[in-house]
Amino acid sequence: MNFNIIIGFLVAVLSIIFGFYFDGGNFASLYSPTALLIVLGGAIGYIILGFPLNVLAQFPRSIKFILFRKKKDYAGLIEKLYNLANIARREGILSMEAEAEKEEDPFIQKGLLYVADGVEPEFLKEVLENEISARMRDITSAAKICDAGGAVCPAMGLIGTVIGMVNILLNLSADMSVLGISVGTAFLTTFYGVFLANVFFLPLGSHIRLCAEQETSYMQLIVTGLLSILEGEYPARMRDNLIAEIGGPEKLKPLKEKEQKSA
C-alpha cells in the first residue's frame, strides 16, 4: 500500500490543526457542517456537472491504482527480458508462445504471443503503445477531476463566505456575540475551500500523474525488450540498451541492494 498519500495528508491536517490550537484556537471552532456542505457539496456538484459518467467511473479505480500500486522491479524485468531473448535466440521465436503461457503479466504475455506469431515490429510497437496510451488515459482522467476540484473549492469557499456575510448584514441588530460566531463561520468556508484544494485535490492530482508517468516508463521498457526479441537482437546488447533506457547501471544498484536486504 502507498502510505505516502496517507502520511502526507495526516501531516498537513495535523500541522494546521495543532498550529491553530497552539495559537490559542479551539478545535471545535474549526468544525462547521454548513461551511463543509457548501464547499464540498458545491465541488462535487461541479465535478458531476463537468465530467461524463464514464470519466467519473474511472476516479475510484485510479485512486485504487495509486494506493495499492506495486513497486516496479526494473532489475527483475530486465533480467526476465534478457532470459527470454536467450531462449528466443536458442530455440526460435516460436518458443515465445510457450513462455507466454508461463507469464503472469498480461501485457508481457500479449506481447510474447505477437512475437511468437512473427508480426512486423511496427505492428507490435503500435499495438502495445496504443494499449499503454489507453491505460494511462483512464488513469489520468482522475487527475483532471482532481484539478477541477482544486480549482472550484476556493471559489465555493468564497461563495460560502459571501452568503455568510449577507446573513450577518441582514441581522446587524443581533447580539454581538452571535454576530462574532457568524463571522467566524462565514470565513470557515474560505478556509475549507483553500484547505481541500491545496491539501487534498491538487496534491492527489499530481500524485496520479507521476504514478502514470512511472507506469508508462515501465511498460515502454517492456515494449523495447519485446521489439528486440522480435528483431533477433543479441541478448547482451538488448540488456545494455534497457539498462541505458532507465538511466544506466547506477540506477540498478539501489534496486539490487534493496532486494538483497529484503532477502
Secondary structure by P-SEA (a helix, b strand, c coil): ccaaaaaaaaaaaaaaaaaaaaacccccccccaaaaaaaaaaaaaaaaacccaaaaaaaaaaaaaaaccccccaaaaaaaaaaaaaaaaaccccaaaaaaaacccaaaaaaaaaaaacccaaaaaaaaaaaaaaaaaaaaaaaaaaaaaaacaaaaaaaaaaaaaaaaaacccccaaaaaaaaaaaaaaaaaaaaaaccccaaaaaaaaaaaaaaaaaaaaaaaaaaaaaacccaaaaaaaaaaaacccccaaaaaaaaaaac
